Amino acid sequence: MQTMKRAIFQAEPELLERAQRRARERGVSFAELVRSSLERELNADAPRPMPRHSLFRSGGKWPSARELTESGRMPPRSWRSS
């Protein structure tokens, strides 16, 4: 297990009460809530991984709405004539 260091900080009483209430709601200690909040805040700045799938179609053409409807992949709109 990794050793932890003690940290002392100041906060408004209302903020501390809200944090303690949230920790109770989650069933974790106040310290665990603070640690997870720090992790989440610091990881928010980290670069996000690229998606594994392509955002754009490469080559070929996109199927038209008619082609999707006729193939059953898109339900027809009742107001559209076929």
C-alpha positions as CSV (number, residue, x, y, z in Angstrom):
1,M,0.0,0.0,0.0
2,Q,1.2,3.5,-0.8
3,T,1.9,5.8,2.1
4,M,-0.2,8.9,2.3
5,K,0.7,12.4,3.5
6,R,-1.5,14.5,5.7
7,A,-2.8,17.7,4.1
8,I,-4.3,20.6,6.0
9,F,-6.5,23.1,4.2
10,Q,-9.0,25.8,5.0
11,A,-12.6,25.9,3.7
12,E,-15.8,27.6,4.5
13,P,-18.0,25.7,7.0
14,E,-20.8,25.3,4.5
15,L,-18.5,23.7,2.0
16,L,-17.1,21.3,4.6
17,E,-20.7,20.4,5.7
18,R,-21.7,19.8,2.1
19,A,-18.7,17.6,1.5
20,Q,-19.3,15.6,4.7
21,R,-23.0,15.1,3.7
22,R,-21.9,13.9,0.2
23,A,-19.4,11.5,1.7
24,R,-22.2,10.0,3.9
25,E,-24.5,9.7,0.9
26,R,-21.8,7.8,-1.0
27,G,-20.9,5.7,2.0
28,V,-17.3,6.8,2.0
29,S,-15.1,8.7,4.4
30,F,-14.6,12.4,4.1
31,A,-10.9,11.7,3.3
32,E,-11.9,9.4,0.5
33,L,-14.2,12.0,-1.0
34,V,-11.5,14.6,-1.0
35,R,-9.0,12.1,-2.6
36,S,-11.4,11.1,-5.3
37,S,-12.3,14.8,-6.0
38,L,-8.6,15.7,-6.3
39,E,-8.1,12.8,-8.7
40,R,-11.1,13.7,-10.8
41,E,-10.0,17.4,-10.9
42,L,-6.4,16.6,-11.9
43,N,-7.4,14.0,-14.5
44,A,-9.8,16.5,-16.1
45,D,-6.7,18.3,-17.6
46,A,-5.2,15.1,-19.0
47,P,-5.5,14.6,-22.7
48,R,-8.4,12.3,-23.6
49,P,-7.6,9.1,-25.6
50,M,-8.6,9.2,-29.3
51,P,-11.7,7.2,-30.1
52,R,-11.1,3.7,-31.5
53,H,-13.7,4.2,-34.3
54,S,-13.5,6.7,-37.1
55,L,-15.6,9.8,-36.7
56,F,-15.8,10.1,-40.5
57,R,-16.6,7.6,-43.2
58,S,-13.6,6.9,-45.4
59,G,-14.5,6.4,-49.1
60,G,-17.8,5.5,-50.5
61,K,-21.0,7.4,-50.0
62,W,-23.4,7.6,-47.1
63,P,-26.7,5.8,-47.7
64,S,-29.6,8.0,-48.4
65,A,-32.7,8.2,-46.2
66,R,-34.6,6.2,-48.8
67,E,-31.9,3.5,-48.9
68,L,-32.0,3.3,-45.1
69,T,-35.8,3.2,-45.0
70,E,-35.9,0.5,-47.7
71,S,-33.3,-1.6,-46.0
72,G,-35.3,-1.5,-42.7
73,R,-32.5,0.4,-40.9
74,M,-34.6,3.5,-40.5
75,P,-38.3,3.6,-39.9
76,P,-40.3,5.5,-42.5
77,R,-41.9,8.8,-41.5
78,S,-45.7,8.6,-41.9
79,W,-45.8,12.0,-43.5
80,R,-43.2,11.2,-46.2
81,S,-44.4,9.7,-49.4
82,S,-42.3,6.9,-50.8
